[in-house]
């Protein structure tokens, strides 16, 4: 089967499952759930619906259990939406992509917060004295002496 048709069917399944979970499902175990994507087999008999759940590991397992028990209801809503001979059998899978991206963002934020501190500790007066023979460039400021007559120049 053509790839673009599978993509359209997968998108229709994702939208229908998302609407059913968000607006029609009354199971208290299913909360803070987002349908991220769907994958459909080539024969349109099976579909994996990837969900992301915000919360603890216990919340994730409860939500998956609730979704598995509501599979028939959600599958009937997908069947109402699709006009095909077969309604695919749905399987709900926990999508770890969102959780992994949040973990990466947290690690980057920690490293960013730590890097200014390490830069401040790394620069001391010894770093300035590393090049004693270096001549000042055109943009550098010349050292001033305390002698008031040194400021006057004849041009």
Secondary structure, 3 states (H helix, E strand, C coil): CCHHHHHHHHHHHHHHHHHHHHHHCCCCCCCCEEEEEEEECCCCCEEEEEEEECCCHHHHHHHHHHHHHCHHHHHHHHHHHCCCCCCCEEEEEECCHHHHHHHHHHHHHHHHHHHHHHHHHHCCHHHHCCCCCCCCCCCCCCCCCCCHHHHCCCC
